[in-house]
Amino acid sequence: MDDKKICFIMCVNDAALMDEAIYYLNRLKVPEGYVTDLLTIEGAPSMAEGYNEGMRSSDARYKIYLHQDVFIIDRRFLHRIIEIFKDETIGMIGPVGYKKLPKNGIQVTADITGAYITNDLFSTKSKCNTSKAENCIDVKSIDGFLMATQYDLPWREDIFKDWDFYDVSQSFEFRKKGYRVVVPAVDKPGVIHYDGLLNMKDYYKNRRLFLENYGDTYQLF
């Protein structure tokens, strides 16, 4: 693993969104001594399988898995990530997370910790509720639109073969290994998630799979 490399990994099916995301990636300030790389995965059958392909293809210690419709506007974003990862007990970071998950397993109905901007009139959808004394806060899971790691754990493509619940699953996999999953403490959003209409076709099937595989074992509730 290259301790001075940061790799962005993105599953892509929309060239225009990808180009916009890359525009913002190219504007990021890179910490001194570090290099960045970008892997785009086209034609992935699922998010977990696509991310596994990207993970196996990169020797970067720091990997940032992000949706093609995520635009990082905080130009010091990489500095913040590297600073937090100095704590080797932290395995994964996301701009938005959840301290508690509801019994139905649908994390987006839980109270949010963190901050980002949604495309709904570019209004702030959430705000960080961490104190200034800490640089991050522990959560049970993070939202999948951006997930940064400093260790490689396989994404559960054996369970999740679509585009839902891969993020909650990976959060639980990291915590199962004893790593912390955290959200940075920020005073303003540093990421835009230009998300459109949700495709719920396979959502409830994957929710059932998530609850069957994680509900009891990892004390979801």
HELIX and SHEET records of a PDB file:
HELIX    1   1 ALA A   15  ARG A   27  1                                  13    
HELIX    2   2 MET A   47  SER A   57  1                                  11    
HELIX    3   3 PHE A   77  ILE A   84  1                                   8    
HELIX    4   4 GLN A  107  THR A  109  5                                   3    
HELIX    5   5 TYR A  166  LYS A  176  1                                  11    
HELIX    6   6 TYR A  203  TYR A  214  1                                  12    
SHEET    1   A 7 VAL A  35  GLU A  42  0                                        
SHEET    2   A 7 ASP A   2  VAL A  12  1                                        
SHEET    3   A 7 ALA A  60  LEU A  66  1                                        
SHEET    4   A 7 LEU A 146  THR A 149 -1                                        
SHEET    5   A 7 ILE A  90  ILE A  93 -1                                        
SHEET    6   A 7 ARG A 180  PRO A 184  1                                        
SHEET    7   A 7 CYS A 136  ASP A 138 -1                                        
SHEET    1   B 3 VAL A  70  ILE A  72  0                                        
SHEET    2   B 3 VAL A 191  HIS A 193 -1                                        
SHEET    3   B 3 ILE A 117  THR A 118  1                                        
SHEET    1   C 3 THR A 113  GLY A 114  0                                        
SHEET    2   C 3 VAL A  96  TYR A  98 -1                                        
SHEET    3   C 3 SER A 141  ILE A 142 -1                                        
END                                                                             
